[in-house]
Amino acid sequence: MNRIYFDNAATTALDPEVLDAMMPYLTDQFGNPSSIYSYGRETKLAVESARISVARILNAKPSEIFFTSGGTESNNTAIFSSVRDLGCTYIITSPIEHHAV
Ligand SMILES: Cc1ncc(COP(=O)(O)O)c(C=O)c1O
């Protein structure tokens, strides 16, 4: 019986093109981009290059692109930033929202 995966909104298979693009950073260029040594500086260049590419695709400024570790951190960043930086005074949610929200 063939199985069909319906939860691609949560996790999904990597597109082979994405895997190819990521391979150098999963194998050789794995330095911490926040560090000052050469391994890290190389990775930092790649992250900043990716930030510029994403910004271009979204017609945004690179400074408007934030990389997070996942859904919970993204939710928190969006909610807390909307209150702190945009002055939102009401947040509407519902019991069916993901529990991280
Ligand atoms: C809306 C939403 N928020 C948060 C999460 C949790 O993500 P993470 O495990 O990356 O923090 C998920 C995961 O599916 C999600 O769909």
The ligand as an SDF file (V2000), in Angstrom:
LIG
                    3D

 16 16  0  0  0  0  0  0  0  0999 V2000
    2.5830   27.0480   14.0340 C   0  0  0  0  0  0  0  0  0  0  0  0
    3.7030   26.2660   14.6790 C   0  0  0  0  0  0  0  0  0  0  0  0
    4.3790   26.8300   15.7050 N   0  0  0  0  0  0  0  0  0  0  0  0
    5.4100   26.1760   16.3180 C   0  0  0  0  0  0  0  0  0  0  0  0
    5.7900   24.9130   15.9220 C   0  0  0  0  0  0  0  0  0  0  0  0
    6.9130   24.2460   16.6620 C   0  0  0  0  0  0  0  0  0  0  0  0
    8.0610   24.3430   15.9180 O   0  0  0  0  0  0  0  0  0  0  0  0
    9.5020   24.0430   16.5650 P   0  0  0  0  0  0  0  0  0  0  0  0
    9.4720   22.6430   17.0350 O   0  0  0  0  0  0  0  0  0  0  0  0
   10.4270   24.2590   15.3940 O   0  0  0  0  0  0  0  0  0  0  0  0
    9.7450   25.0410   17.6760 O   0  0  0  0  0  0  0  0  0  0  0  0
    5.1280   24.2940   14.8550 C   0  0  0  0  0  0  0  0  0  0  0  0
    5.5140   22.9390   14.4510 C   0  0  0  0  0  0  0  0  0  0  0  0
    4.8630   22.2740   13.6680 O   0  0  0  0  0  0  0  0  0  0  0  0
    4.0640   24.9850   14.2300 C   0  0  0  0  0  0  0  0  0  0  0  0
    3.3850   24.4110   13.2050 O   0  0  0  0  0  0  0  0  0  0  0  0
  1  2  1  0
  2  3  1  0
  2 15  2  0
  3  4  2  0
  4  5  1  0
  5  6  1  0
  5 12  2  0
  6  7  1  0
  7  8  1  0
  8  9  2  0
  8 10  1  0
  8 11  1  0
 12 13  1  0
 12 15  1  0
 13 14  2  0
 15 16  1  0
M  END
$$$$
